[in-house]
């Protein structure tokens, strides 16, 4: 596994761990730090390898944002 793949995978895992606390009522500072680290790792992975490592976290954030917006306007 290349270094960029390791960084990209770590970025995606950290980003997903940022989204879980929203539903489990975790503390916000931990989620914020995980989100910042996920963005940093995605930038490092994109710099060292494929630019797709920026697209994957972006799609996850966009998908969750659309789902939350849809849920807020449904009820």
For each residue, the residues with C-beta under 8 A, 3 or more apart:
1: 5 6
2: 5 6 48 49
3: 6 7 48 49
4: 7 8 44 45 46 48 49 50 53
5: 1 2 8 9 45 49
6: 1 2 3 9 10
7: 3 4 10 11 41 42 44 45 48 49 53
8: 4 5 11 12 41 42 45 46 49 50 52 53 56
9: 5 6 12 13
10: 6 7 13 14 41
11: 7 8 14 15 38 39 41 42 45 53 56 57
12: 8 9 15 16 38 56 57 60
13: 9 10 16 17
14: 10 11 17 18 34 35 37 38 41
15: 11 12 18 19 34 35 38 42 57 60 61
16: 12 13 19 20 60
17: 13 14 20 21 34
18: 14 15 21 31 32 34 35 38
19: 15 16 22 23 60 64
20: 16 17 23 24 26
21: 17 18 24 25 26 27 28 30 31
22: 19 26 31
23: 19 20
24: 20 21
25: 21
26: 20 21 22 30 31
27: 21 30 31
28: 21 31 32
29: 32 33
30: 21 26 27 33 34
31: 18 21 22 26 27 28 34 35
32: 18 28 29 35 36
33: 29 30 36 37
34: 14 15 17 18 30 31 37 38
35: 14 15 18 31 32 38 39
36: 32 33 39 40
37: 14 33 34 40 41
38: 11 12 14 15 18 34 35 41 42 57
39: 11 35 36 42 43 57
40: 36 37 43 44
41: 7 8 10 11 14 37 38 44 45
42: 7 8 11 15 38 39 45 46 53 54 56 57
43: 39 40 46 47 54
44: 4 7 40 41 47 48
45: 4 5 7 8 11 41 42 48 49 50 53
46: 4 8 42 43 49 50 51 52 53 54
47: 43 44
48: 2 3 4 7 44 45
49: 2 3 4 5 7 8 45 46 53
50: 4 8 45 46 53
51: 46 54 55
52: 8 46 55 56
53: 4 7 8 11 42 45 46 49 50 56 57
54: 42 43 46 51 57 58
55: 51 52 58 59
56: 8 11 12 42 52 53 59 60
57: 11 12 15 38 39 42 53 54 60 61
58: 54 55 61 62
59: 55 56 62 63
60: 12 15 16 19 56 57 63 64
61: 15 57 58 64 65
62: 58 59 65 66
63: 59 60 66 67
64: 19 60 61 67 68
65: 61 62 68 69
66: 62 63 69 70
67: 63 64 70 71
68: 64 65 71 72
69: 65 66 72 73
70: 66 67 73 74
71: 67 68 74 75
72: 68 69 75
73: 69 70
74: 70 71
75: 71 72
